[in-house]
């Protein structure tokens, strides 16, 4: 393992980790990934695309405004503007790397439409295969980059701090539960989200907030942990995780119906293209009332334009060209995360975060569709520039890496509990019950799944309003002022509700 004083450790092999590692070149990077490069990354499952204002009728200001509108008061205007303005450059960089984006008959990049966007601005590849195509392009570039060393089959289990409290390395564990220390001048967490904490999810099952647990135990401030986005149209075919029927289907004319044949979204502003939280709650209400929901995507060319969705459906005995797709909401994206500044710095020296694990201020209470890959690409470059321009600290003696981390014995119970009590619709009694049980499960101090689930539930109980992806049946209206919630720097495994506070 490289212990060079210039070495940067990047944890995670999705778009955020790969883009950061590439942007750091020629600085030496150790890329820590638990599986073969890209194999377990949620990036590869992203069907929608990348939002960028490159059309003749579009502008970054319009993209930023749509982002603000979707964020329900918690998106930070300067962050939305900065990332929207950088979006065309991010697309240019991917094109330069050889990403085969879809193009129209004139050779111009084809642009799709998704919910809450006022313009066609979704750049895509192989129809609904954008995430996979971008991941493959970045992985190929990373493997060819001489400054990147890929450390596969290793899972980061602890952040290691020096005598000054600065993050100066990670403890990694291999498949045989052997633990080692890896030192570096900086650590970048790019570990993805937490959808795997829910029984119904569109995420890889390994997406259980591991980076959030690492950061929390190192004392980093976490923000807006209660904001989980539930994708409205996961394919209800009995699979775990659930395959996804991309929002772009609705952008091209697919419609939602309940078991009575009623198009229940028709009277709601935006109809099927209303913000995701609105559509998810509407579908949830239909299913709770005993009326299963289907997505009718029987429009001309569906198999040609959405080959990924069609293949997923057919693999589960469905044919969207012949019959509507049974759908339901499922945990999809986490808007909260490690609070970072414009350079991706956390509140703990030596620790940066990129992608879904970070809270940059872009997504607010409800992520705008196809802003996630964009955020990772733009922020990766900012993080790389900040690390490259920061003075190097002498690498002192790291603490021992500690004992192996054991799998959570209560994984199935936690997933069921989160689905039932910390899901699409929440209320105080259910949250309090969930918190009590999660406190018991996390009391030993080493169950990362229970810890992260506990933090989400605590934040959800503290936010006594409904906003964006967070809906309280007992507090259905938004508060007069939009406030971020932050967890206090982590002190003990059994920290209670006073560890979460709302601040302007």
Buried (B, 14 or more C-beta within 10 A) or exposed (E): BBEEEBBBBBBBBBBBBBBBBBBBBEBBBBBBBBBEBBBBBBBBBBBBBBBBBBBEEBBBEBBBBBBBBBBBBBBBEEBBBBBBBBBBEBBEBBBEEEBBBBEEEEEEBBBBBBBBBEBBBBBBBBBBBBBBBBBBBBBBBBEEBEBBBBBBBBBBBBBBBBEEEBBBBBBBBBEEEEBEBBBBBBBBBBBBBBBBBBBBBBBBBBBBBBBBBBBBBBBBBBBBBBBBBBBBBBBBBEEEBBBBBBBBBBBBEBBBBBEEEEEBBEEEEEBBBBBBBBBBBBBBBBBEEEBBBBBBBBBEEBBEBBBBBBEBBEEBEBEBBEEBBBBBBBBBBBBBBBBBBBBBBBBBBBBBBBBBBBBBBBBBBBBBBBBBBBBBBBBBBBBBBBBBEBEEBEBEEBBEBBEBBEEBEBBEBBBEBBBEBBBBBBBBEBBBBBBEBBBEBBEEEBBBBBBBBBBBBBBBBBBEBBBBBBBBEEBEEBBEEBBBBBBEBBEEBEBEBEBBBBEE
